[in-house]
């Protein structure tokens, strides 16, 4: 079976990685010295995984875009909440056991929701970073919220932790896993066995959260 590669990059990484983007396209990341034959063999071995992952994306790819109308549901901290439109209000979007959006802001609903998610992400994720830092002695430089679509988080060389705002749609336990994951990189920069030992010492059930992201991470969009 011929598998189309939509994007290919080489870097100083040590292993070959396959990434299925939200639109179903395949990105291949390979070490600088990896041969074409080795890359093709790896892709062939992962053919079933590629097919299964793309099948999971089908409902998302075919789902209608949000119109920001009464009754539509939106995720927040792992739960789904309905949207209600009301007359003019400030702020344009509020959350009271559900989302309440000013009808005047409906046409720019996507941006209004995105801004709200970013604010909540910075607030909640910063609190979780501070919680684990105080408990386990980490010293991150600062927390930043990004709009990354393919990375849940990252740790820069200067100790800045970056998290995509989309995480705020996942359960708090999953957010905690990503926070712990990035904090652990302050001690171990790679994904070696030692790194995962640090993660497990703080979050013994991290594999469950990691699996959740792999299975449901594609749904953290709107």
N, C-alpha and C positions, 0 to 999 in steps of 0.2 A: 504494500500500500504506500503510495507516494504522499508524503506529508509536506505541505507548503510551509516554508519558513518566511515569515513576514519581516522579521528584523533580526540581524545577526551582528554581534559585537564580540571583540576580543579584549581581554584585559589581563592583569597580573593575577587574577583569581586562579585557584588550584583545581577547581572542578568545573564540569559542564553543568549549566543550569538551564532549565526550560521554564518559561513563564507564559501562561495563557492570560492575555489581557481580557478586560471586561467585554470587549467587542469580539472575542474569540480568536484574535490574531495570536500567532506564536512568535515569541522572542527567544532567541538562543544566545546564551552568553557562554563563551568558551575561553580557556586559557590561551595565552599567546602561542604556545607550542603544540596545541592539540591538533592532530592531523585531521584531514577531511574525512578519512575513513572512520576514525574513532568517533567523530561527531555524528556521522551518519548512523553508525552502529548504535550509539546511545539513543538517538531519536527513534530508531527502529524498536529498541527495547522498551521505550516509553510510549509506543503507539497507542496501546490500550488506555493508558492514563490520559493521554491527550484527548482521545475520543470521549472518555467518561467526563472529563472536566468540561469539555465543550458542550456536552449534553446537559450538564448542570446549568450552564449559562443560557440555554435556550429559553426558559421562562422569562429570564431577565431581558434578553435581547428582544423578545416579542411583546413584553409588557408595555402598555401605553404610557406615554410620558405623563407625569403629574400635571394636573390642571389647576391644582390648589383650590378645589371646590369643596363644599360641605360634604362631610362623610369620608373623604379620602384619609388614608392612614399613613402615619409617618413614624419611624423608629426613634426611640430615645432610651438609652441605657438598656437595650435588649428587649424592650416591650413596644408594642404597637399602639399608637394613640390616634384617635380621630381628630379631624380638623373641623372647626366651626368658624364660619364667616360672620362677622359682626359689623356694625357701623364704624365710623372713624374712631380710632383709639391710638394712644401712644403709651408704650411703643407699638409699632405695627403688629408685632407678634408677641403673644404671651403664652405661658404654659401654666394651666391650672387643671391638673388631671386630664389634660388634653390640650391640643393646640388651638389657640384663638387668634385668628388673623383678621386684620382690618380689610374690609372689602375694597377699600381704596388702594390697598397694596397688592391686590390679587395678581395683577399683571406682572409685577416684579416679585412674585412669590418665591421663585427659586433663589434669588439673591437674598431676600429677607430671611428665608430659612437657613441658607448657607451662613449668613452672618450670625444668626442665633446659635447655630451649631458650633461655630468657631468660638464664640464667647463662652458657651458652656464647656467646650472642650478645654479651653485654657484654664478655666476656673476649676473644673473637676480633676483634670489630669495633673495640674500643678499641685493640688492638694494631695493626690496619691503619691506623686514624686516626693513631696515633703514628708509624707507619712513614712515611706520606706527608707528614705535617706536618714531620717532621725533614728529609726529603729535599727538600721544596719550600718550606719556610718558612711554613707555615700556623700559625696560633695559635688553634685553637678553644678555647672556654671549658671545655666538658666534653662528655661523651658520655652520652646517655640511651637506654634501650631502652623502646620503647612496644609497645602491642598494636594499632597501626593496621592496618586492613584494606585501605585504598585508597591508602596512601602508603608507599613503601619507605623514604623518609627525608625530613628537612626540616632547614632551618637557620634558627634563630630570630634575631631582631634583635640579641640580645646575644652571638651566637656559639656558642650551644649546638647541638650536632648531635644529632638524634633519628633513630633507626632502629627499624623494626619487627623484633621477634624472629623473624618468619617468614623474614627474609633468611637466617638461619643454615641453612635447608634448601637454599639455592641453592649453586652452585659458588663457590669462593673468588674466582675471577676476576670473577664477577658482583657479589659483595660489594664487591670492590675498586672496581668501576665506580661503585656507589652511594656509596661512601665518597668517591671523587674528585669525584663530582657535587656532593655536599653541601659538601665543602671548597672547591670552586670558587666556591660562593655566598658565601664569605667575602670574595671579591674582586669578584665581579660578582653582584649580587642578582637579576637577571632572567635570562631565557633567551635573551638576545640572541646575535648572532653572536660577539661578544667572549667571552661565557660559554663557548660550545661550543669556542672556540679554546683556552681555558684547559684544559678537559677533555681535548681531543685532544692537547695538548702533554704531558700526563701519561699518558694512556691512548689511544694512537693507534687501538686496536681497540675503542673504546668502543661503536661502533654495533652490533657483534656482540653485546655483552653487553646492550645496550638492547633489541635484537631478541629476545634470549633471554627477558628479563623479560616482554615483550609476548606472547610465544608460550606460555611455560610458567609465568608468574607465578601463574596461577590454580591451579596444582597445589601451591603452597606452603601447603597447609592440611592438617589431619587431623581 
